[in-house]
Every structure is written in structure tokens, then in C-alpha cells.
Amino acid sequence: MVEQTRIAIVDDETDMRQSISQWLALSGFATETFASAEDALKKISSDYPGVVISDIRMPGMDGMTFLKRLMSADSSLPVIMITGHGDVPMAVEAMQLGAYDFMEKPFNPDRLTDLARRASQARKLTLDNRALRRELSDGTVLMRKLIGTSPAMERLREDILDLGQADTHVLIDGETGTGKTLVAHALHAVGPRAGKTFAMTSCAALGEEELGAKLFGPVTEGGLPLVEEARGGTLVLEDIEALPLPLQARLLTFINDQGTPAETRIVAIHNGSDPEKTLEDSLRPDLFFRLAAMKLVLPPLRNRGEDVLTLFTHFAESFGEEYGAAPPQLSAQEAAQLLQAPWPGNVRQLINLAERAVLQQRRGTGSISSLLMSDTQEQGETAQVTTEGKPLKEYVEAFERMLIDNTMRRHRGSIASVMEELSLPRRTLNEKMAKYGLSRSNYL
């Protein structure tokens, strides 16, 4: 069965509308029909989540005029035109105007289904890309992605808001997998440059000559160099420690030539994976002090306390929805193991573990403990637990908070259902929710 996608069918002939609708509905699509282009335009917006199938010859607004209106609103909307035997030249013109494809009457229903399927896939990709772009330009959404209630994360969110408004060059430091790229997007999105260009490249991905050309030019048919593309916006340089010395000099010149305040904001990301070598060892001093005027250091996951359980629950639920499986329910022992793990790969490692846990749950095999043990063996015997032990009381409280949070989420804030499942009196539940900062309103 084809994944259900909306199809708008526009045709003034009732029989034709109904036959197309019935066939596509049997093929797994959700259809809606319109007797005129004017009626369809009232419902089809620029982000219409599907495909349009329209006859060319209709009274009132004809198919060609309808197509032009649709293309002016959203040039990426797939529109399949239905033509009569003598309308092929008109169909070719429609293709030139932006139609996805056309079918000549009488048409093969299987070809109609195939066209609708391919057009739907193209539409989904377009809308997904748009949603991602909106997300990466929406500071509120990005800040919500920085999940966690630990003091370190509260401080990080406050720092992002402050530095975002400060609008100066920023250095982001932290271990691999801590979310440095996400923070760079957030800095851009919460500041005055939010609506302007956000350009990014890795200084470790290319050789010196290729990187120099990509950053500084010259201008080619492929587009502007990044320093020009990002003018007025934000230029993010990942793996800044790998920037060759000659390019460091050119970057410093670019920064100096901009004056104060800087026309283009530079956000440098340092991948602190080598404890023996600091960023100051890798950059010339004058460039280092320009880039590190403002600095954000992202906390490693092992220092974020019960955020580990919050993050695991969040990602396990997301993967559960994606794979159509119930997320695993942690035992007290497994929660303690997650809290004790060293997490050298930080949040990225936790995401991978949550996905594998959901897949295991779907198969009905394995455990969180076995996954952690597998990670430990890959990392070496020294990475079994964190070097900083915690009192038993902290593990118990973290597990208790996670259990109440998960149960409240599952029952959508129904206090009676949570009391019954956890065998807790109302007063005890209220006290524990107040203790852990949990509010029923967050689950409704």
C-alpha cells in the first residue's frame, strides 16, 4: 500500500472526478475533488501537502490559467495535467510553465498511480526541506532542541541568548557529539542576523587549495566564495583547528577589513578531541584572540546528571514512532547504568544507543545493559563507568523523576491513571512532582 498522500482532483466532469478519486483512493491516497479551478484555489495554499491533478479544458478558469496561478504561489507544487487527444501542444506548453507531467485521455490508471506516487514523493521531499530550513531559522524551535534541565544546560541556553544578541565573533568548544553545530545554528537564529545567510564549511574536509578557493574565491560559475556568500550573515567554520596557516592569515585579514561591528559574524567550532593539543596551539595568536573574544564551552553528557535519562526517553520515543515500536521502559538498574556511563561520544552516542534499544525492543531481544557493554568494549576497558561516582540517593531520585515523567507523558497528564499505575496516593504524587519540577499542564 502506498503511503497516504493528499491528491487534489480538479475537473468539471463529475464522472471523471469520481473515477480518478476512487482509483487513487484504492491505491492508498487521500483525495479531495473540486468542480472548478476557482474552488480549488480556495483550498490549495503554497504549502499544500500533496499533488494536484487538473483537466486542461474547463469552463471559467481553464487549466492553463489555473496552472499559472499555482506556479506563482508555489513553483515546486507538482501539477499533473489531463489533456484531450488534440491538446498535446497545450500540454507541452504546460510542462514549460512548470507542470510535473501530463496524461492524455483515455489514460492508463496504473500510469496515473505511478505518476501520483512519484509526484507525492517529490512533494514530500520539498516540504521536508522547507520545514528543515524553517526550523534552522527559528530560534525558539532550536532552543527547544537543546534538551535538559541540568544547571549546565540552563546556563548554556542563557549564554546562547546573550551571545546571540551580542553579535560578535564566537568560539564554540566542546567534545565530539555535544551539539556544537546545533548551538551554532541557534546563535544565528536568536540574533539580529536570523533572516540573513547562514553558511558553513569544515576546515578539515578539504585540502588547503580547495578550502582556500571555497572560502575566499575567486568567483566561479558555481557561485560566490563563502566569505562573500555570508556577507551580512554568519559564517561557521567547523574544525577550526585544521585551518592551514596561510588561510589563517587570509581569514584574519578578512576579519580586520570588516571593522567594528563586523559585517559578517564568524562562528568557529573547535573539535576538542585531542586533549594534548589546545586550540591556542593550532591557531596563530592574533586570530585566536579575535575568534575567542566570546566563547561557549558545551558540557559533556557525563556532567549533565539526569539529563541523560531525559534525553534517552526523548530519543527512544522518537525512534519508537519512526519504527512503529514501543520505546523500552528502563529498569532502575538500567537507569543507573546510563547515569554512570562515561559517554565519550556524548549526545550523538546516546542517540545511537536509543535507536538500537528501540530496534531491540521491536525484535524482543537484548537489553540496555548489553548495548552499553558493547559500547564499552568498542571504547576499551577503561571506559566502563564515569570517574566521578554519585551517591545512591542521586540515582534513585533521577530514576524516580524519569518514571513519573514517562508515566505522566504516557497518560497525557491523567493524575488518576498515574496514581493507579505507580500505586501512589495523590498527596505523595503531588509532593514528588513538586520536588522534581514536574507540572501536569506540560502533559495535557
Solvent accessible surface area in square Angstrom, and as a share of the most:
residue,aa,sasa,rsa
1,M,199,0.89
2,V,29,0.17
3,E,125,0.56
4,Q,131,0.58
5,T,29,0.17
6,R,102,0.37
7,I,0,0.00
8,A,0,0.00
9,I,1,0.00
10,V,0,0.00
11,D,0,0.00
12,D,55,0.28
13,E,87,0.39
14,T,68,0.39
15,D,115,0.59
16,M,38,0.17
17,R,34,0.12
18,Q,94,0.42
19,S,58,0.37
20,I,3,0.02
21,S,19,0.12
22,Q,117,0.52
23,W,92,0.32
24,L,0,0.00
25,A,53,0.41
26,L,140,0.69
27,S,20,0.13
28,G,9,0.09
29,F,4,0.02
30,A,38,0.29
31,T,40,0.23
32,E,39,0.17
33,T,61,0.36
34,F,21,0.09
35,A,49,0.38
36,S,29,0.19
37,A,0,0.00
38,E,72,0.32
39,D,58,0.30
40,A,0,0.00
41,L,40,0.20
42,K,166,0.70
43,K,122,0.52
44,I,12,0.06
45,S,68,0.44
46,S,51,0.33
47,D,56,0.29
48,Y,5,0.02
49,P,64,0.40
50,G,0,0.00
51,V,0,0.00
52,V,0,0.00
53,I,0,0.00
54,S,0,0.00
55,D,7,0.04
56,I,1,0.01
57,R,148,0.54
58,M,16,0.07
59,P,96,0.60
60,G,76,0.73
61,M,30,0.13
62,D,56,0.29
63,G,0,0.00
64,M,18,0.08
65,T,60,0.35
66,F,0,0.00
67,L,0,0.00
68,K,107,0.45
69,R,122,0.44
70,L,3,0.02
71,M,24,0.11
72,S,97,0.62
73,A,63,0.49
74,D,8,0.04
75,S,89,0.57
76,S,53,0.34
77,L,4,0.02
78,P,7,0.04
79,V,0,0.00
80,I,0,0.00
81,M,0,0.00
82,I,1,0.00
83,T,1,0.00
84,G,21,0.21
85,H,155,0.69
86,G,65,0.62
87,D,9,0.05
88,V,53,0.30
89,P,103,0.65
90,M,55,0.25
91,A,0,0.00
92,V,69,0.40
93,E,80,0.36
94,A,0,0.00
95,M,77,0.34
96,Q,147,0.65
97,L,65,0.32
98,G,35,0.33
99,A,8,0.07
100,Y,68,0.26
101,D,28,0.14
102,F,49,0.20
103,M,1,0.00
104,E,60,0.27
105,K,51,0.22
106,P,136,0.85
107,F,43,0.18
108,N,87,0.45
109,P,60,0.38
110,D,94,0.48
111,R,103,0.38
112,L,2,0.01
113,T,12,0.07
114,D,57,0.29
115,L,0,0.00
116,A,0,0.00
117,R,79,0.29
118,R,107,0.39
119,A,0,0.00
120,S,8,0.05
121,Q,111,0.49
122,A,43,0.33
123,R,2,0.01
124,K,108,0.46
125,L,114,0.57
126,T,33,0.19
127,L,37,0.18
128,D,70,0.36
129,N,65,0.33
130,R,43,0.16
131,A,53,0.41
132,L,94,0.47
133,R,149,0.54
134,R,130,0.47
135,E,52,0.23
136,L,53,0.26
137,S,59,0.38
138,D,55,0.28
139,G,11,0.11
140,T,86,0.50
141,V,35,0.20
142,L,0,0.00
143,M,25,0.11
144,R,156,0.57
145,K,88,0.37
146,L,11,0.05
147,I,33,0.17
148,G,8,0.07
149,T,76,0.44
150,S,13,0.08
151,P,101,0.64
152,A,17,0.14
153,M,6,0.03
154,E,78,0.35
155,R,139,0.51
156,L,9,0.04
157,R,43,0.16
158,E,106,0.48
159,D,53,0.28
160,I,0,0.00
161,L,86,0.43
162,D,95,0.49
163,L,21,0.11
164,G,0,0.00
165,Q,120,0.53
166,A,46,0.35
167,D,32,0.17
168,T,54,0.31
169,H,15,0.07
170,V,0,0.00
171,L,1,0.00
172,I,0,0.00
173,D,23,0.12
174,G,9,0.08
175,E,51,0.23
176,T,51,0.29
177,G,5,0.05
178,T,15,0.09
179,G,27,0.26
180,K,19,0.08
181,T,50,0.29
182,L,46,0.23
183,V,0,0.00
184,A,0,0.00
185,H,25,0.11
186,A,0,0.00
187,L,0,0.00
188,H,7,0.03
189,A,9,0.07
190,V,24,0.14
191,G,10,0.09
192,P,82,0.52
193,R,19,0.07
194,A,29,0.23
195,G,84,0.81
196,K,120,0.51
197,T,53,0.31
198,F,52,0.22
199,A,6,0.04
200,M,55,0.25
201,T,8,0.04
202,S,25,0.16
203,C,3,0.02
204,A,65,0.51
205,A,76,0.59
206,L,64,0.32
207,G,41,0.40
208,E,84,0.38
209,E,154,0.69
210,E,106,0.48
211,L,1,0.00
212,G,5,0.05
213,A,51,0.39
214,K,86,0.37
215,L,1,0.00
216,F,32,0.13
217,G,10,0.10
218,P,109,0.69
219,V,94,0.54
220,T,83,0.48
221,E,188,0.84
222,G,82,0.79
223,G,36,0.34
224,L,100,0.50
225,P,8,0.05
226,L,17,0.09
227,V,8,0.05
228,E,64,0.29
229,E,79,0.36
230,A,0,0.00
231,R,100,0.36
232,G,18,0.17
233,G,0,0.00
234,T,0,0.00
235,L,0,0.00
236,V,0,0.00
237,L,0,0.00
238,E,40,0.18
239,D,30,0.15
240,I,0,0.00
241,E,49,0.22
242,A,42,0.33
243,L,4,0.02
244,P,34,0.21
245,L,116,0.58
246,P,74,0.46
247,L,7,0.03
248,Q,2,0.01
249,A,36,0.28
250,R,116,0.42
251,L,1,0.00
252,L,17,0.08
253,T,75,0.43
254,F,19,0.08
255,I,1,0.00
256,N,77,0.39
257,D,112,0.58
258,Q,28,0.13
259,G,37,0.36
260,T,133,0.77
261,P,112,0.71
262,A,18,0.14
263,E,84,0.38
264,T,0,0.00
265,R,4,0.02
266,I,0,0.00
267,V,0,0.00
268,A,0,0.00
269,I,6,0.03
270,H,14,0.06
271,N,47,0.24
272,G,28,0.26
273,S,76,0.49
274,D,70,0.36
275,P,122,0.77
276,E,155,0.69
277,K,103,0.43
278,T,76,0.44
279,L,8,0.04
280,E,100,0.45
281,D,91,0.47
282,S,22,0.14
283,L,7,0.04
284,R,80,0.29
285,P,95,0.60
286,D,59,0.31
287,L,0,0.00
288,F,21,0.09
289,F,130,0.54
290,R,85,0.31
291,L,0,0.00
292,A,21,0.16
293,A,72,0.56
294,M,71,0.32
295,K,98,0.41
296,L,3,0.02
297,V,96,0.55
298,L,3,0.02
299,P,22,0.14
300,P,21,0.13
301,L,0,0.00
302,R,81,0.29
303,N,93,0.48
304,R,11,0.04
305,G,28,0.27
306,E,55,0.24
307,D,0,0.00
308,V,3,0.02
309,L,2,0.01
310,T,35,0.20
311,L,5,0.03
312,F,2,0.01
313,T,12,0.07
314,H,80,0.36
315,F,35,0.14
316,A,2,0.02
317,E,50,0.23
318,S,52,0.33
319,F,30,0.12
320,G,5,0.05
321,E,148,0.66
322,E,120,0.54
323,Y,57,0.22
324,G,71,0.68
325,A,17,0.13
326,A,67,0.52
327,P,37,0.23
328,P,18,0.12
329,Q,107,0.47
330,L,14,0.07
331,S,53,0.34
332,A,59,0.46
333,Q,123,0.55
334,E,29,0.13
335,A,0,0.00
336,A,26,0.20
337,Q,50,0.22
338,L,0,0.00
339,L,9,0.05
340,Q,62,0.27
341,A,9,0.07
342,P,22,0.14
343,W,1,0.00
344,P,55,0.34
345,G,20,0.20
346,N,0,0.00
347,V,24,0.14
348,R,139,0.51
349,Q,22,0.10
350,L,0,0.00
351,I,51,0.26
352,N,75,0.39
353,L,0,0.00
354,A,0,0.00
355,E,47,0.21
356,R,77,0.28
357,A,3,0.02
358,V,0,0.00
359,L,42,0.21
360,Q,22,0.10
361,Q,83,0.37
362,R,134,0.49
363,R,157,0.57
364,G,65,0.62
365,T,77,0.45
366,G,60,0.57
367,S,43,0.28
368,I,6,0.03
369,S,30,0.20
370,S,51,0.33
371,L,16,0.08
372,L,19,0.09
373,M,117,0.52
374,S,41,0.27
375,D,11,0.06
376,T,22,0.13
377,Q,118,0.52
378,E,138,0.62
379,Q,69,0.31
380,G,29,0.28
381,E,120,0.54
382,T,138,0.80
383,A,17,0.13
384,Q,101,0.45
385,V,83,0.48
386,T,14,0.08
387,T,148,0.86
388,E,126,0.57
389,G,66,0.63
390,K,50,0.21
391,P,81,0.51
392,L,136,0.68
393,K,139,0.59
394,E,86,0.38
395,Y,24,0.09
396,V,80,0.46
397,E,38,0.17
398,A,6,0.05
399,F,39,0.16
400,E,45,0.20
401,R,31,0.11
402,M,9,0.04
403,L,66,0.33
404,I,3,0.01
405,D,13,0.07
406,N,17,0.09
407,T,1,0.00
408,M,0,0.00
409,R,103,0.38
410,R,116,0.42
411,H,59,0.26
412,R,189,0.69
413,G,0,0.00
414,S,40,0.26
415,I,16,0.08
416,A,74,0.57
417,S,35,0.23
418,V,0,0.00
419,M,50,0.22
420,E,143,0.64
421,E,82,0.37
422,L,37,0.19
423,S,97,0.63
424,L,36,0.18
425,P,80,0.50
426,R,127,0.47
427,R,186,0.68
428,T,41,0.24
429,L,0,0.00
430,N,68,0.35
431,E,96,0.43
432,K,47,0.20
433,M,12,0.05
434,A,83,0.64
435,K,121,0.51
436,Y,25,0.10
437,G,60,0.57
438,L,18,0.09
439,S,48,0.31
440,R,111,0.40
441,S,77,0.50
442,N,112,0.57
443,Y,22,0.08
444,L,133,0.66
